[in-house]
Amino acid sequence: MPLPASAAQTDPQKFIARLQQSLADGSFVKLGLGRPHGGDPTLLKLLARRVVIKGQDQLSLVWRHRTKDITKNLPPTEAVALVDSLLGDAAASGFHHAHLQTSGHDIQLARGRKGQWGLRIGRLSAAAPPAAAPVAASADEDDGATDSGDGRYLGHDRARRHPLALTLPFLAELGITDAQQRLVPAMARKWRQINKFVEVLGHAIAQSPLAGRDPAQPVRVLDFGAGKGYLTFAVHEHLRASGRVPAVTGVELRGELASLCNQAVARLGLQGLQFDAGDVRSHPAAATDIMIALHACDTATDVAMHRGVTAGAAIILCSPCCHQELRPQLQAPPVLAPLLRHGIHMATQAEMLTDTLRALLLQTAGYDTRVFEFISPEQTSKNRMVLAVRRARPLPPAQLQAVRDELAALKAFFGVRQQTLETLLADAAHPG
């Protein structure tokens, strides 16, 4: 039965209803508005995609001009209302064409020469692109590609597989995916971080003594500060999927979180994964192949690194948190005084110096080291990683002395009197 005249929808209203529905049911892929009229003559079109900003699902709207782009990020409801106004007859500067693509339909709205709107709805074939899950607004190393949410990056006519697939049961158990194995919008940034970490770990294993080890020999992993277990579960899965025998222990100070993670392990029936309540200073020492400590506060990172060295770890992966130990010690050399009188610069210098000293100290302990950003700083400011991979052979004496000389010169230049990792390594080398 046809709707009463008062309830009948216009074609633009039907288009907006389709847009609202696609955002609600997760079938939204992309939106574009074209044929602008009125307003700025340099405006070419308006493009929209879903993103996650600070954990919130939003639409990123890009007004594309001939010589510039203007971006505005809005919650979906506000973005839909804005699109509705830009397609309205009363809009002073709007658009005469709109194209919405969902996972199942291709929907186009166009205004003809006589001012009448026309709506065309086409059903896509089964081979059409899947719905796009929202992604972090700033990609880290994706060359501008967007994340499809199913383990691929879409952009620049190339596809890239994530190390992990969204179909893994532990992702649903931890709330990263929903019951339909779709990425939960609020977890998009965490999903990217997990995959980047696994990618870094995979490369490190390939370059470490573990690469030549018998796959049947367990890989012993300690993850200090495991939190809710996102990375700990991911490391376990990566080792298992690569044909190795995982023996992974997550250590978390908050006992309730360790208990929740162990319950998840039991429900999933995973072997070689457990969580202990404790911290890096109190957990019993044991032989370890991979030592992980993400966001360990201040000198806890030094303790974790030292634990990795003394446990014979082939790989040490740390993402330091605050850097409080050196900052009170720093003496600004005269030439740097104008630079370091600003608090923000002094804090940055303390971070750089602390992690540089740590990297050099790990070199003296038999590791090759790198300090780098492993995810975008817009996702988290705690994005710096110190990676140490044990060398097959010690450094030649001359190179080792050169590293020690660099350490001494840096400490003297900035007036550093004490650094915890250096102290711990010295105490271990000269007990008593």
NORFEN-V891749 format. One record per helix or strand. SS is the DSSP state (h for helix, s for strand). FROM is the first residue (numbers start at 1). LEN is the number of residues. If there is no record, write none. Layout:
ss:SS from:FROM len:LEN
ss:SS from:FROM len:LEN
This chain:
ss:h from:11 len:15
ss:s from:28 len:10
ss:s from:43 len:11
ss:s from:56 len:10
ss:s from:69 len:7
ss:h from:76 len:11
ss:s from:94 len:9
ss:s from:105 len:7
ss:s from:117 len:7
ss:s from:135 len:2
ss:s from:146 len:2
ss:s from:152 len:4
ss:s from:158 len:1
ss:s from:161 len:1
ss:h from:169 len:5
ss:s from:177 len:1
ss:s from:183 len:1
ss:h from:185 len:23
ss:h from:209 len:4
ss:s from:218 len:7
ss:h from:230 len:12
ss:s from:245 len:8
ss:h from:255 len:14
ss:s from:273 len:5
ss:s from:290 len:5
ss:h from:300 len:11
ss:s from:315 len:5
ss:h from:327 len:3
ss:h from:334 len:7
ss:h from:343 len:22
ss:s from:367 len:7
ss:s from:384 len:7
ss:h from:397 len:18
ss:h from:420 len:10
